[in-house]
Amino acid sequence: MDCSKEYLRKKYKDIRKNIRSKREKDSSIFAKVITNEKVCEADTILLYYSKDEEVDTTHLIEYFLSINKKVALPKTNQDTIVFYYIISLNDKKLGKYNIFEPISNKQVVDFSNSVCIVPGICFDMDNYRVGYGGGYYDRFLRTYSGYSIGITYRDCLIDKIVVDNYDEFVDFLITN
């Protein structure tokens, strides 16, 4: 059986497109994220704008802004991602890879007491992930000193991903 990342990307993108009860699963993940101890203690939440087939993050962004947490979203900058604070869900524009990016220029420079919510197409039981193939989050996580949480649907959990030296795992994984 093919376990290459390219194969896993295609297979689990298709699975995500056909997720049943997506709204309920998104709500379950939302509830687990906002009650997570590390998230509750954090001052800053690093999130991303979700695409249609991804776990919805718009409600998370709105929620954290409403309780006065600092929220930051990523922009790609050559081969890295840089996080910028936002004050509204409307602080965005379509950027590289057809992904919404923040329009803010207030860059996060202090990651102390932060939690990073990390996207992934699928995750394994060791908290490794298959992303979109650019390596942006792996490079970021390599030097990130905060706590990282992956969010995914249970349908996108697998036993084992073949990892290489560039792959980074998340500290914790939340599913529906």
Disulfide bonds with the S-S distance in Angstrom:
none
